[in-house]
């Protein structure tokens, strides 16, 4: 038997010469790894971080990993792939999801929220420099937490002023216009990651945050 599903790419791990493990987020399976067969000359564009894919899951796959076949990419995300800043944000956002979400855990509504966030970032033409910060704040809400200013303040260290401005922004449009330096964005990201670590009891060591720091220096 096979079932069609939509997936968001979080990460990939090479598996032998002609396969990889696709770590993904989907409605039906939550965060889950699938075995994918790829040709020796196959490109990696299909499996870039936060790509939205559709495929068929073999529910009777041999071994511990289910296989995924007939993979297609219904959305090209040209607005992201043609922009170095957005591309780097997707590295960060996908790594956060990969390290925050537990394998096999299904959070109701999380996939749809995440897909909407990706499509929104893809469509934005300007004023998106704060998007990854807002993504963290909204992720905490999507996971069932209540990240108000008072909840986040103990994790903010020396960034209380920036945190207050950002949490006062009620809409995405308002959050994108909050004046933040590159250092300010990184400080808020570290604050929100610490908050997520505390509430999920997971070690969230995000290597791609340093890349964003360099990009927005």
N, C-alpha and C positions, 0 to 999 in steps of 0.2 A: 504494500500500500504506500501511497505517497500523498502528501498534502502540500498545497500551495501556501506560501507565507511571504510576508514582506519583512525585510531585515535591515538594520542599520549596522554598518561595519564599525567595529570598535578597534580591532587589531587582527593581525594574522601571524601565524607561526608556521615556519616551513616544516613539512612532514614528509620525509623521503624526497625522492627526486622529482616526482610528478604530482605531489599533493601539498596541500596546506590545511591548517586548521583555521577556520574563519570564526573568530570570536565576535559575536553579534548580539544585538538586542532586537527582540521581536515581541509582538503581542502575545503569541501563544506560548512561547518558551522562555520569555524573560531574557536574561543574559545566558547565552549558551554557545558552545563551540561545535562547529560542524566540519566534517571532513569534506574537502573540495578537491576534485581531480583537476589539474591544470596541465596543459601541454608544456613542453620544454621551452617553447618560444612564446608562450603566453605572456602578455604584458601585465603590469600590476595596476593599471588605471582603474580596472573594475573594482579593486579592493582598497581604494584610498579611504582614509578615515572619514567616517560619517557619510559615505556613499549610501544611498537608499537602493536596495536590491530587492528583486523578487526571485523566488526559486521554488523547487519542489523538494521537500524533505522526505527521504526514504525512511519510513517509520519502522522498517524491519532490517535496518542496516546491520551487517555483521560486526561484532566487536563492540567496544564501549562507546564509539563515536557514531552518531547518525550521519549519513552522507547527504549532501545538498547538491542537486543537479539542475539543469535547465535554467541557469542563472542569467538574468537580464537586469539592466539598469533603466527603469522607467523614467527617471529624472537625471538629466545630465549635470546639473549644478554648475553651469558655466559661470555664474556670477561669483561662485566661490573659487573654482579652479583657476580662473583668470586673475586672481588677486592674491598677492603674497601674504597680505595681512589676514585675510579671511582663511586662506589655506592654513596658516600657522595657528589660527584660532581653532580650526577643526582638529589639528593634532592635539591641542590642549584639551578640548572638550571631550574628544573620544577617549583620551587617556584617563580623564577624571571618571567617566562612566565605567570604563574597564576596571579601574581600581576601587571604585566605590560600590558597585553592584556585585552581589554575591551570585556565583554560578548557580543557575537553576531557579533563582528567586524571581517570581513574577509579580511586579508591582502594577496594579490596575491603573490604566491611563498613562503610564510612563512612556510607552512607545509613541503614542499619539502626540503627547506633549513634545517629545524629543524630535519627532518628524516635523512638527510645526515650527520648532525653533530653527531647524536646519533650513527649511524652505524660506523662513523669514530672513535669515542671514543671507541666503543666496540672492534674495530680491532687493536687499538694501544697497543703495548706490552711494550713500554718504552717511556720516555721523554714526558709524558702527564701532568705533574704537573701544567703547565700554561694553560691547556685547557679551564678551566672555565672562565679565564680572556679573552682569545680570543673569547670565546662564547659570552660574553657581547659586545665586540667590533663589532663582526659580526652581532649580533642581532640588534644593533643600525643601522647598514647599511641596514639590511633586512627590517627594519621598515621605511626606506626612509630618514634617517638622514645621515650626513656626518661627522663622528667622526675623524677628523684629529687632529694632535697634538695641533694646535692653537685653535681648537674648544673645546678640552678637558682640556687644561691648566688651565682655570679659576676654574675648579672643582678638581684640583689635589692636592691642598694644598702643602704639603712638599714632593710630590712624582714626581716632574717634571723630574728628571733624569731617573727614572724607566719608566715613561710615554713616554719619548722621545725614549728610547731604544725599547719599545714595539710597538709603532706606526711606527717605522722605519722598523719593520719586515714585509715584503711584503707577505710572504707565511705562511701557518700554520706551516710548518716544521721549518722555521726560528723563528717564535714566540715561539715554544716549547723549543728552545735553548737559549732564552734570560735569563740570570742569574738573578733570583729573589729569595729573601728569603720568608719565610712564611708571614712575616709582609709586605713585598713589594707587594706580590700578593693581600693581603687583602686591602692594601691601593689603589691599582689600581682598585679592584672591587668596593670599595666605591666611587672612582672617577667616574667610568662608570655608577654606579647606580644613582649617583647624576645627571649625564648628562641625563640619561633616564628619571628620575623624572622631570627634567626641561622641556624636550621636549614633554613628554606624559601627563604632568600635572596630574600625578598619584602619590600617596604616596606609595613608594616601600620599605617597611620595611621587609628586608629579614632576618628571624631568623636563617636560616641554615648557614649563613655566619660565625657565631660564631663557628659552628661545624667544618667548614673547617679551621678556624684559629687555633683551638686546634689540629687538625690532622696534620697540616703542621708546628707546632711550632718548 
